């Protein structure tokens, strides 16, 4: 630690140069998820007991679809970051760790695209 430049000490980056970004991205998505899940809960309570035409019309509005898509994006990113932390902390062998990290990323992409497709299908009909 004594060999670090003053700039490196101020930036606070470790040897991987990405831990701080990972930490803040996970916190930022958590805060975004609080607001977006709050919106989802409000939407579900608002549409509870509504007929099919009302639900379809409501989900077709941009002010509903956009927060739902943001929730999908933020939620899947938060999920991937959280699982990445768990994998890096508890898998010590390099081969299984790399495989698990790849599977984690592919799984998050699959879930994200599937949820986004569902929201878009609800929004635009089909």
C-alpha positions as CSV (number, residue, x, y, z in Angstrom):
1,X,0.0,0.0,0.0
2,X,2.9,2.3,0.5
3,X,3.9,2.2,-3.2
4,X,0.6,3.7,-4.4
5,X,0.5,7.1,-6.0
6,X,-1.5,9.9,-4.3
7,X,-4.1,9.7,-7.2
8,X,-4.6,6.0,-6.6
9,X,-5.1,6.6,-2.9
10,X,-7.7,9.3,-3.5
11,X,-9.6,7.1,-6.1
12,X,-9.7,4.2,-3.6
13,X,-9.5,1.6,-6.4
14,X,-8.2,-1.8,-5.5
15,X,-6.2,-4.1,-7.7
16,X,-9.2,-5.0,-9.9
17,X,-10.1,-1.3,-10.4
18,X,-13.8,-2.1,-10.3
19,X,-15.0,-2.8,-6.8
20,X,-16.1,0.7,-6.0
21,X,-18.2,0.9,-9.3
22,X,-19.8,-2.4,-8.5
23,X,-20.6,-1.3,-4.9
24,X,-22.2,1.9,-6.0
25,X,-24.1,0.4,-9.0
26,X,-25.6,-2.2,-6.6
27,X,-26.7,0.6,-4.2
28,X,-28.1,2.7,-7.0
29,X,-30.1,-0.1,-8.4
30,X,-31.4,-0.9,-5.0
31,X,-32.7,2.6,-4.5
32,X,-34.2,2.6,-8.0
33,X,-35.9,-0.7,-7.2
34,X,-37.5,0.7,-4.1
35,X,-39.2,3.4,-6.2
36,X,-40.1,1.2,-9.1
37,X,-41.5,-1.7,-7.0
38,X,-43.5,1.0,-5.1
39,X,-44.9,2.0,-8.5
40,X,-45.6,-1.7,-9.4
41,X,-47.5,-2.2,-6.0
42,X,-49.5,0.9,-6.6
43,X,-50.4,-0.3,-10.1
44,X,-51.4,-3.7,-8.9
45,X,-53.7,-2.2,-6.2
46,X,-55.1,0.2,-8.8
47,X,-55.9,-2.6,-11.3
48,X,-57.1,-5.1,-8.7
49,X,-60.7,-6.1,-9.7
50,X,-60.6,-4.2,-13.0
51,X,-62.0,-5.7,-16.1
52,X,-59.7,-6.9,-19.0
53,X,-60.3,-3.9,-21.2
54,X,-59.3,-1.5,-18.4
55,X,-56.1,-3.5,-17.6
56,X,-55.2,-3.7,-21.3
57,X,-55.8,0.1,-21.8
58,X,-53.8,1.0,-18.7
59,X,-50.8,-1.3,-19.6
60,X,-50.8,0.3,-23.1
61,X,-50.0,3.7,-21.7
62,X,-46.4,4.9,-22.0
63,X,-46.3,6.2,-18.4
64,X,-47.0,2.7,-17.2
65,X,-44.8,0.7,-19.7
66,X,-41.7,2.8,-19.2
67,X,-41.5,2.4,-15.4
68,X,-42.2,-1.4,-15.8
69,X,-39.3,-1.6,-18.4
70,X,-37.1,0.4,-16.0
71,X,-38.0,-2.1,-13.2
72,X,-37.0,-5.0,-15.4
73,X,-33.7,-3.4,-16.3
74,X,-32.9,-2.3,-12.8
75,X,-34.1,-5.5,-11.2
76,X,-32.1,-7.8,-13.5
77,X,-29.0,-5.7,-13.2
78,X,-29.3,-5.7,-9.4
79,X,-29.8,-9.5,-9.4
80,X,-26.7,-10.0,-11.6
81,X,-24.5,-7.8,-9.4
82,X,-25.7,-9.5,-6.2
83,X,-25.1,-13.0,-7.5
84,X,-21.7,-11.9,-8.9
85,X,-20.7,-10.8,-5.4
86,X,-21.9,-14.1,-3.9
87,X,-20.1,-16.1,-6.6
88,X,-16.8,-14.2,-6.1
89,X,-17.0,-14.5,-2.4
90,X,-17.7,-18.2,-2.1
91,X,-16.3,-19.9,-5.2
92,X,-12.5,-20.1,-4.8
93,X,-11.5,-22.3,-7.7
94,X,-10.9,-20.2,-10.8
95,X,-12.6,-22.5,-13.4
96,X,-16.0,-23.0,-11.6
97,X,-15.9,-19.3,-10.7
98,X,-15.6,-18.2,-14.3
99,X,-18.3,-20.7,-15.4
100,X,-20.7,-19.5,-12.7
101,X,-20.1,-15.8,-13.6
102,X,-20.8,-16.6,-17.2
103,X,-24.0,-18.5,-16.4
104,X,-25.0,-15.7,-14.1
105,X,-24.7,-13.1,-16.8
106,X,-26.5,-15.3,-19.4
107,X,-29.3,-16.0,-16.9
108,X,-29.7,-12.3,-16.2
109,X,-29.9,-11.5,-19.9
110,X,-32.4,-14.3,-20.5
111,X,-34.6,-13.1,-17.6
112,X,-34.3,-9.4,-18.7
113,X,-35.2,-10.0,-22.3
114,X,-38.1,-12.4,-21.3
115,X,-39.6,-9.8,-18.9
116,X,-39.0,-6.9,-21.4
117,X,-40.8,-9.0,-24.1
118,X,-43.7,-9.6,-21.8
119,X,-44.0,-5.9,-20.9
120,X,-43.8,-4.9,-24.5
121,X,-46.3,-7.5,-25.6
122,X,-48.7,-6.2,-22.9
123,X,-48.1,-2.7,-24.0
124,X,-48.5,-3.0,-27.7
125,X,-50.9,-6.0,-27.7
126,X,-50.5,-9.1,-29.7
